[in-house]
Amino acid sequence: MSVYAVGHKVPDSDSIVGAIALAYLKNQIGEEVIPARLGELSPETQFILDKFGFEAPELKLSYAGDSLYIVDHSDIALAPDDVAQATILGIVDHHKLGDLTSDTPLECWIRPVGCSNTVIKMMYDFHNVEIPKEIAGMMLCAILSDTVIFKSPTCTTADIRCVEVLAEIAGIEDYKTLGMDMFKVKSAVLNTPMRDLVMRDFKNFNMNGTKIGIGQLEVIDLSIFDEMKADLEAEIALLKQEEGQHSVLLLLTDIMKEGSELLIVGDDDGLAEKAFGKATVDGKVWLDGVLSRKKQVVPPLEKAFA
């Protein structure tokens, strides 16, 4: 029986880097843990791995009979499909507590911070393990990504302090420029298939028995989507038809204007008004100041379905 560290389905940079960083830490304290992933890499994550000389973790979709450290989530909908046949040894996360359960006691590091890699940095400190330069650089990038270079309302002083310390370890003097380089990679959406864009950072949620899909695309200039919004709307409508969600939402987030345009296809035309107090016009609505799916989109939607 093998032990793996793995993030959520449709993995983002936090999930991939978190699996690598956690596995390295565990191996340093005497546990043999293998980093793994549940999906393909985003362009941003590939940029991070390439910059610091790392290969992608093993693509592994089945974990029956294995043991797991779950990274960056605690929801069944985001976990491996056969997670019930695996043994969960621990959870490292920065979201609300989800519906994963275990038959045995487990290690839990869950903190209200902007990124799972901030929590993993705390774990390194707790175990007094030195972080290699390259892993520190990747962890720094994951935190900058999840906190939108500290602009997200999820960002805490702990995230900022961790980035400062990790930058020293990695020898990175201007980490904000590195963060902008990452978001330029994220903004390179032209000539990408619509389904790939919709699924680049997509999660399904169970909201009081109702399946809701929410994707997010973060760019430095929202006008890049002007010629493709109709195609994106058609794609999320097709996705809803295929997967049977009540609603599928796609956040087009402008990190410079600090807000998001929400595209929504669903069974309730009034959902946006119920959740956000603003009605959609032709299936779209601008949400000023909304950057975080976790903190600013999921909670009001859950209240709407309570």
Secondary structure, DSSP 4 states (H G I P E B T S, - for coil): --EEEE--SS--HHHHHHHHHHHHHHHHTT---EEEESSPPPHHHHHHHHHHT-PPPEE----TT-EEEEES---GGGS-TTGGGSEEEEEEESS---S---SS--EEEE-SSS-HHHHHHHHHHHHT-PPPHHHHHHHHHHHHHHTTTTTSTT--HHHHHHHHHHHHHHT-S-HHHHHHHHHHHHT--TT--HHHHHTTTEEEEEETTEEEEEEEEEES-GGGGTTTHHHHHHHHHHHHHHH--SEEEEEEEETTTTEEEEEEEES-TTHHHHHHS---BTTEEEEET---IIIIIHHHHHHHT-
